[in-house]
Amino acid sequence: MEKSVITVNILGNEYTIKGVARPDYIISLANYLNNRMTEVQEATGLKDAKKIAILAAINICDELFDLKKQLKESYVPNDQLTTIRNRIEQLIALIDTSFPAELHASNPHEPGPQEPPVAPEAPPQSSDDNGTASGNNSI
């Protein structure tokens, strides 16, 4: 993969960044960092870019750790999902066997009993002078 060479501005200083990521992605990262550093500078009144960068990095790490914690708390392992799915299927089977057929028929989301198909009527046949039926039959 080709390396991109991008020049970005962070806190009034230009930096050349080489990377394999898309240029627009590198620019968005640099813009994010610049915004965070500007926020720190405005909140603290600091002038030293190194101290501002360290405080911004601490803030970004805090965001990262918080997001990782949220992701970990919301993660459900596959074996637990399988257990949940099996239990749900068992409950559905229990409900299906416990309720009378009339309740199933009244459920608008479930098809009711099927009517037997009706055969189409045969076309009327005419009789000729000899009293025999004529139609489209071939012999």
C-alpha positions as a Markdown table, in Angstrom:
| # | Residue | x | y | z |
|---|---|---|---|---|
| 1 | Met | 0.0 | 0.0 | 0.0 |
| 2 | Glu | 1.2 | 3.5 | -0.8 |
| 3 | Lys | 2.2 | 5.9 | 1.9 |
| 4 | Ser | 0.5 | 9.2 | 2.1 |
| 5 | Val | 2.4 | 12.4 | 2.9 |
| 6 | Ile | 0.2 | 15.0 | 4.5 |
| 7 | Thr | 1.0 | 18.3 | 6.1 |
| 8 | Val | -1.3 | 19.3 | 8.9 |
| 9 | Asn | -1.5 | 22.3 | 11.3 |
| 10 | Ile | -1.7 | 21.6 | 15.0 |
| 11 | Leu | -1.8 | 24.5 | 17.5 |
| 12 | Gly | -0.2 | 26.8 | 14.9 |
| 13 | Asn | 2.6 | 24.5 | 13.9 |
| 14 | Glu | 2.9 | 22.5 | 10.7 |
| 15 | Tyr | 3.7 | 18.8 | 10.8 |
| 16 | Thr | 4.3 | 16.4 | 7.9 |
| 17 | Ile | 2.8 | 13.0 | 8.5 |
| 18 | Lys | 3.6 | 9.9 | 6.5 |
| 19 | Gly | 1.2 | 7.0 | 6.8 |
| 20 | Val | -0.7 | 4.3 | 5.0 |
| 21 | Ala | -4.1 | 5.6 | 6.1 |
| 22 | Arg | -6.2 | 7.6 | 3.7 |
| 23 | Pro | -5.2 | 11.3 | 3.6 |
| 24 | Asp | -8.7 | 12.5 | 4.6 |
| 25 | Tyr | -8.5 | 10.2 | 7.7 |
| 26 | Ile | -5.1 | 11.5 | 8.7 |
| 27 | Ile | -6.4 | 15.1 | 8.3 |
| 28 | Ser | -9.5 | 14.3 | 10.5 |
| 29 | Leu | -7.2 | 12.8 | 13.2 |
| 30 | Ala | -5.0 | 15.9 | 13.1 |
| 31 | Asn | -8.1 | 18.2 | 13.3 |
| 32 | Tyr | -9.4 | 16.3 | 16.3 |
| 33 | Leu | -6.1 | 16.6 | 18.1 |
| 34 | Asn | -5.9 | 20.3 | 17.2 |
| 35 | Asn | -9.4 | 20.9 | 18.5 |
| 36 | Arg | -8.6 | 19.1 | 21.8 |
| 37 | Met | -5.4 | 21.0 | 22.3 |
| 38 | Thr | -7.1 | 24.3 | 21.6 |
| 39 | Glu | -9.8 | 23.4 | 24.2 |
| 40 | Val | -7.0 | 22.6 | 26.8 |
| 41 | Gln | -5.2 | 25.8 | 26.0 |
| 42 | Glu | -8.3 | 27.9 | 26.3 |
| 43 | Ala | -9.4 | 26.2 | 29.6 |
| 44 | Thr | -6.0 | 26.4 | 31.2 |
| 45 | Gly | -4.4 | 29.5 | 29.7 |
| 46 | Leu | -1.2 | 27.5 | 29.2 |
| 47 | Lys | 1.3 | 28.6 | 26.4 |
| 48 | Asp | 3.7 | 25.7 | 26.5 |
| 49 | Ala | 2.7 | 23.4 | 23.6 |
| 50 | Lys | 4.3 | 20.3 | 25.3 |
| 51 | Lys | 2.2 | 20.7 | 28.4 |
| 52 | Ile | -0.9 | 21.4 | 26.3 |
| 53 | Ala | -0.2 | 18.2 | 24.3 |
| 54 | Ile | 0.2 | 16.1 | 27.4 |
| 55 | Leu | -3.0 | 17.4 | 28.9 |
| 56 | Ala | -4.9 | 16.8 | 25.6 |
| 57 | Ala | -3.4 | 13.3 | 25.4 |
| 58 | Ile | -4.6 | 12.6 | 29.0 |
| 59 | Asn | -8.1 | 13.8 | 28.0 |
| 60 | Ile | -8.1 | 11.6 | 24.8 |
| 61 | Cys | -6.9 | 8.6 | 26.8 |
| 62 | Asp | -9.8 | 9.2 | 29.3 |
| 63 | Glu | -12.2 | 9.1 | 26.3 |
| 64 | Leu | -10.6 | 6.0 | 25.0 |
| 65 | Phe | -10.8 | 4.2 | 28.3 |
| 66 | Asp | -14.4 | 5.2 | 28.9 |
| 67 | Leu | -15.4 | 3.9 | 25.4 |
| 68 | Lys | -13.5 | 0.7 | 26.0 |
| 69 | Lys | -15.3 | 0.2 | 29.3 |
| 70 | Gln | -18.7 | 0.9 | 27.6 |
| 71 | Leu | -17.9 | -1.6 | 24.9 |
| 72 | Lys | -16.8 | -4.2 | 27.4 |
| 73 | Glu | -20.0 | -3.8 | 29.4 |
| 74 | Ser | -22.2 | -4.1 | 26.4 |
| 75 | Tyr | -20.4 | -7.1 | 25.0 |
| 76 | Val | -22.3 | -10.4 | 25.2 |
| 77 | Pro | -20.1 | -13.5 | 24.5 |
| 78 | Asn | -21.3 | -16.0 | 21.8 |
| 79 | Asp | -21.8 | -18.8 | 24.3 |
| 80 | Gln | -24.2 | -16.5 | 26.3 |
| 81 | Leu | -26.0 | -15.5 | 23.1 |
| 82 | Thr | -26.4 | -19.2 | 22.2 |
| 83 | Thr | -27.8 | -20.0 | 25.7 |
| 84 | Ile | -30.3 | -17.1 | 25.4 |
| 85 | Arg | -31.4 | -18.1 | 21.9 |
| 86 | Asn | -31.9 | -21.8 | 23.0 |
| 87 | Arg | -33.9 | -20.6 | 26.1 |
| 88 | Ile | -36.1 | -18.4 | 23.9 |
| 89 | Glu | -36.8 | -21.2 | 21.5 |
| 90 | Gln | -37.7 | -23.5 | 24.4 |
| 91 | Leu | -40.2 | -20.9 | 25.7 |
| 92 | Ile | -41.7 | -20.4 | 22.3 |
| 93 | Ala | -42.2 | -24.2 | 22.0 |
| 94 | Leu | -43.8 | -24.3 | 25.4 |
| 95 | Ile | -46.2 | -21.4 | 24.5 |
| 96 | Asp | -47.1 | -23.2 | 21.2 |
| 97 | Thr | -47.9 | -26.4 | 23.0 |
| 98 | Ser | -49.7 | -24.7 | 25.9 |
| 99 | Phe | -52.2 | -22.5 | 24.1 |
| 100 | Pro | -55.3 | -24.0 | 22.4 |
| 101 | Ala | -55.6 | -23.8 | 18.6 |
| 102 | Glu | -58.3 | -21.1 | 18.9 |
| 103 | Leu | -55.8 | -18.6 | 20.3 |
| 104 | His | -53.5 | -19.3 | 17.4 |
| 105 | Ala | -56.3 | -18.7 | 14.9 |
| 106 | Ser | -57.1 | -15.3 | 16.4 |
| 107 | Asn | -53.5 | -14.1 | 16.1 |
| 108 | Pro | -53.4 | -11.8 | 13.1 |
| 109 | His | -49.7 | -12.4 | 12.6 |
| 110 | Glu | -50.2 | -16.2 | 12.3 |
| 111 | Pro | -52.1 | -17.8 | 9.5 |
| 112 | Gly | -55.4 | -19.5 | 10.5 |
| 113 | Pro | -56.6 | -22.9 | 9.4 |
| 114 | Gln | -56.4 | -23.4 | 5.7 |
| 115 | Glu | -59.5 | -23.9 | 3.5 |
| 116 | Pro | -59.2 | -26.8 | 1.1 |
| 117 | Pro | -58.6 | -25.6 | -2.5 |
| 118 | Val | -61.6 | -25.5 | -4.7 |
| 119 | Ala | -61.3 | -27.1 | -8.1 |
| 120 | Pro | -62.2 | -24.8 | -11.1 |
| 121 | Glu | -65.5 | -25.6 | -12.8 |
| 122 | Ala | -65.4 | -27.5 | -16.1 |
| 123 | Pro | -66.5 | -25.6 | -19.1 |
| 124 | Pro | -70.1 | -26.4 | -20.2 |
| 125 | Gln | -70.4 | -28.9 | -23.0 |
| 126 | Ser | -72.9 | -28.8 | -25.8 |
| 127 | Ser | -74.5 | -31.8 | -27.4 |
| 128 | Asp | -74.8 | -32.4 | -31.1 |
| 129 | Asp | -77.9 | -33.7 | -33.0 |
| 130 | Asn | -77.1 | -37.3 | -32.0 |
| 131 | Gly | -77.2 | -36.5 | -28.3 |
| 132 | Thr | -73.4 | -37.0 | -27.9 |
| 133 | Ala | -71.4 | -34.4 | -26.1 |
| 134 | Ser | -68.9 | -32.4 | -28.1 |
| 135 | Gly | -66.1 | -30.4 | -26.8 |
| 136 | Asn | -62.4 | -29.8 | -27.3 |
| 137 | Asn | -61.5 | -33.4 | -26.6 |
| 138 | Ser | -59.5 | -35.2 | -29.2 |
| 139 | Ile | -59.6 | -39.0 | -29.8 |
